[in-house]
Amino acid sequence: MKLTKDRLWWLKQFERGGWTLGRPNLVGVKKWDAHSAALVKMGLLEPDAELGTKNHRLTDAGRNALDKERG
């Protein structure tokens, strides 16, 4: 899988500390839920098992991907 522009934009929404929904107003929208699922498969996000699959946070690999993108 590739880190497309849309997926990169979505990943950036998770840069806040702790568990987050990224953009709560976009959760439940098929496109963004699909990007979240893809980012989990890529190891860039991880789901919160206790709060349900709509809550995610960046993994170390996700932070590294964002740092790499910034240059």
Buried (B, 14 or more C-beta within 10 A) or exposed (E): EEBEEEBBEBBBBBEEEEBBBBEEEBBEEEEBBEBBBBBBEBEBBBBBEEEEEBBBBBBEBBBEBBEEEEE
